């Protein structure tokens, strides 16, 4: 599949409102509904679109603490540790990184106690050597929608 300017426009519109119908989107981009459905289906088949979801306001839901946790692991055990951490419900993202730490974890927590319990749980995972936790004071931008 060739990814073109029309596909990019489709993605931009879906990132703003994934609930809009193919007919509405086709009208906005001046193509037929059949063409729109076909293009969206191809974007899904090529895994460019991996699903549809909602954006939540975590603070409104009571998750007032965002933490960034650096994790250093035993050599050769990083993937096993990351898989275990990724299963935890408070975790928003797990990244392999360069630098002093091996893994970066971003999590949302309702209070200091839940963050403390999470860090202790991560620290107790076999092959975790060390963690370093950073608290986010202000969120300037938090949005994975870009193109």
MARTORTOR-423195 format. One record per residue (C-alpha): x, y, z; residue number from 1. Coordinates in Angstrom, 2 decimals, decimal comma. Example, Ala and Ser with C-alpha at 12.3 -4.5 7.8 and 13.67 -1.06 7.14 Angstrom:
2
+---------+---------+---------+-----+
|    east |   north |      up | pos |
+---------+---------+---------+-----+
|   12,30 |   -4,50 |    7,80 |   1 |
|   13,67 |   -1,06 |    7,14 |   2 |
+---------+---------+---------+-----+
//
This chain:
147
+---------+---------+---------+-----+
|    east |   north |      up | pos |
+---------+---------+---------+-----+
|    0,00 |    0,00 |    0,00 |   1 |
|    1,28 |    3,42 |   -0,89 |   2 |
|    0,70 |    5,87 |    1,94 |   3 |
|   -0,29 |    9,18 |    0,39 |   4 |
|   -1,52 |   12,63 |    1,37 |   5 |
|   -5,17 |   11,47 |    1,37 |   6 |
|   -4,31 |    8,69 |    3,85 |   7 |
|   -2,55 |   11,22 |    6,06 |   8 |
|   -5,66 |   13,43 |    6,01 |   9 |
|   -7,82 |   10,44 |    6,92 |  10 |
|   -5,59 |    9,69 |    9,90 |  11 |
|   -5,60 |   13,32 |   11,06 |  12 |
|   -9,39 |   13,40 |   10,99 |  13 |
|   -9,70 |   10,06 |   12,80 |  14 |
|   -7,25 |   11,21 |   15,47 |  15 |
|   -9,54 |   14,14 |   16,21 |  16 |
|  -12,73 |   12,04 |   16,18 |  17 |
|  -12,55 |    8,29 |   15,57 |  18 |
|  -16,32 |    8,02 |   16,04 |  19 |
|  -17,19 |    9,78 |   12,81 |  20 |
|  -18,63 |    7,57 |   10,11 |  21 |
|  -16,89 |    6,75 |    6,86 |  22 |
|  -19,65 |    8,71 |    5,14 |  23 |
|  -18,97 |   11,82 |    7,22 |  24 |
|  -15,24 |   11,50 |    6,65 |  25 |
|  -15,73 |   10,94 |    2,92 |  26 |
|  -17,81 |   14,10 |    2,74 |  27 |
|  -15,13 |   16,13 |    4,56 |  28 |
|  -12,36 |   14,86 |    2,27 |  29 |
|  -14,44 |   14,96 |   -0,91 |  30 |
|  -14,23 |   11,26 |   -1,81 |  31 |
|  -16,88 |    8,57 |   -2,12 |  32 |
|  -17,96 |    6,59 |    0,92 |  33 |
|  -16,85 |    3,35 |   -0,78 |  34 |
|  -13,39 |    4,83 |   -1,38 |  35 |
|  -13,21 |    5,96 |    2,23 |  36 |
|  -14,18 |    2,54 |    3,57 |  37 |
|  -11,62 |    0,90 |    1,30 |  38 |
|   -8,83 |    3,25 |    2,39 |  39 |
|   -9,62 |    2,83 |    6,09 |  40 |
|   -9,72 |   -0,95 |    5,67 |  41 |
|   -6,28 |   -0,90 |    3,98 |  42 |
|   -4,88 |    1,28 |    6,78 |  43 |
|   -6,18 |   -1,28 |    9,28 |  44 |
|   -4,83 |   -4,26 |    7,31 |  45 |
|   -1,38 |   -2,66 |    7,12 |  46 |
|   -1,51 |   -2,07 |   10,92 |  47 |
|   -1,21 |    1,69 |   10,46 |  48 |
|   -4,52 |    1,86 |   12,34 |  49 |
|   -4,28 |   -0,65 |   15,18 |  50 |
|   -7,58 |    0,11 |   16,86 |  51 |
|   -9,93 |    2,79 |   18,06 |  52 |
|  -10,08 |    4,19 |   21,56 |  53 |
|  -11,05 |    7,14 |   23,72 |  54 |
|   -8,84 |    9,75 |   25,37 |  55 |
|   -9,36 |    9,93 |   29,10 |  56 |
|   -8,74 |   12,76 |   31,48 |  57 |
|   -6,82 |   10,79 |   34,10 |  58 |
|   -6,86 |   13,59 |   36,68 |  59 |
|  -10,65 |   13,82 |   36,51 |  60 |
|  -10,73 |   10,07 |   37,14 |  61 |
|   -8,60 |   10,55 |   40,25 |  62 |
|   -5,19 |    9,61 |   38,83 |  63 |
|   -3,46 |   12,77 |   39,97 |  64 |
|    0,11 |   11,45 |   40,02 |  65 |
|    2,10 |   10,74 |   36,89 |  66 |
|    5,40 |    8,99 |   37,53 |  67 |
|    8,31 |    8,23 |   35,27 |  68 |
|   10,29 |    5,28 |   36,56 |  69 |
|   13,70 |    4,30 |   35,28 |  70 |
|   14,48 |    0,60 |   35,71 |  71 |
|   17,91 |   -1,01 |   35,55 |  72 |
|   17,86 |   -4,75 |   34,94 |  73 |
|   20,25 |   -7,66 |   35,10 |  74 |
|   22,07 |   -8,02 |   31,79 |  75 |
|   20,04 |  -10,09 |   29,34 |  76 |
|   16,82 |  -10,02 |   31,38 |  77 |
|   15,36 |   -6,70 |   30,24 |  78 |
|   12,57 |   -8,16 |   28,08 |  79 |
|   11,30 |  -10,46 |   30,82 |  80 |
|   11,21 |   -7,55 |   33,28 |  81 |
|    9,46 |   -5,28 |   30,77 |  82 |
|    6,84 |   -7,93 |   30,01 |  83 |
|    6,07 |   -8,25 |   33,72 |  84 |
|    5,84 |   -4,49 |   34,25 |  85 |
|    3,62 |   -4,05 |   31,17 |  86 |
|    0,98 |   -6,31 |   32,73 |  87 |
|    0,35 |   -3,82 |   35,55 |  88 |
|   -2,81 |   -1,76 |   35,20 |  89 |
|   -1,34 |    1,62 |   36,20 |  90 |
|    1,26 |    1,45 |   33,43 |  91 |
|    0,70 |    3,70 |   30,41 |  92 |
|    3,97 |    2,98 |   28,59 |  93 |
|    7,09 |    0,83 |   28,79 |  94 |
|   10,11 |    1,77 |   26,68 |  95 |
|   13,58 |    0,30 |   26,02 |  96 |
|   15,95 |    3,21 |   26,37 |  97 |
|   19,60 |    4,11 |   26,11 |  98 |
|   21,59 |    5,56 |   28,97 |  99 |
|   22,01 |    4,54 |   32,60 | 100 |
|   18,66 |    2,74 |   32,82 | 101 |
|   17,41 |   -0,03 |   30,54 | 102 |
|   13,70 |    0,67 |   30,72 | 103 |
|   11,47 |    3,68 |   31,18 | 104 |
|    7,97 |    3,22 |   32,63 | 105 |
|    5,25 |    5,85 |   32,66 | 106 |
|    2,43 |    5,26 |   35,10 | 107 |
|   -0,62 |    7,01 |   36,56 | 108 |
|   -1,53 |    6,73 |   40,23 | 109 |
|   -4,34 |    7,94 |   42,46 | 110 |
|   -2,12 |    8,65 |   45,45 | 111 |
|    1,39 |    8,35 |   46,86 | 112 |
|    0,55 |    5,06 |   48,53 | 113 |
|   -0,41 |    3,37 |   45,26 | 114 |
|    2,76 |    4,74 |   43,62 | 115 |
|    4,84 |    3,49 |   46,53 | 116 |
|    3,29 |    0,02 |   46,28 | 117 |
|    3,93 |   -0,03 |   42,54 | 118 |
|    7,59 |    0,92 |   42,91 | 119 |
|    8,05 |   -1,73 |   45,61 | 120 |
|    6,39 |   -4,31 |   43,36 | 121 |
|    8,65 |   -3,40 |   40,44 | 122 |
|   11,71 |   -3,49 |   42,67 | 123 |
|   10,79 |   -7,01 |   43,78 | 124 |
|   10,58 |   -8,39 |   40,24 | 125 |
|   13,44 |  -10,84 |   39,66 | 126 |
|   16,34 |   -9,27 |   37,73 | 127 |
|   15,44 |   -5,67 |   38,63 | 128 |
|   18,65 |   -4,15 |   39,98 | 129 |
|   17,50 |   -0,59 |   40,66 | 130 |
|   14,70 |    1,91 |   40,07 | 131 |
|   14,66 |    5,69 |   40,00 | 132 |
|   11,30 |    7,41 |   40,23 | 133 |
|   10,49 |   10,90 |   38,96 | 134 |
|    7,22 |   12,70 |   39,72 | 135 |
|    5,67 |   14,92 |   37,07 | 136 |
|    4,91 |   18,35 |   38,51 | 137 |
|    3,07 |   19,83 |   35,52 | 138 |
|    1,95 |   18,27 |   32,26 | 139 |
|    2,62 |   20,65 |   29,37 | 140 |
|    1,58 |   18,20 |   26,65 | 141 |
|    0,40 |   14,62 |   26,79 | 142 |
|   -0,99 |   13,37 |   23,53 | 143 |
|    0,11 |   10,47 |   21,36 | 144 |
|   -1,93 |   11,76 |   18,42 | 145 |
|    0,45 |   13,24 |   15,90 | 146 |
|    0,99 |   13,38 |   12,19 | 147 |
+---------+---------+---------+-----+
//
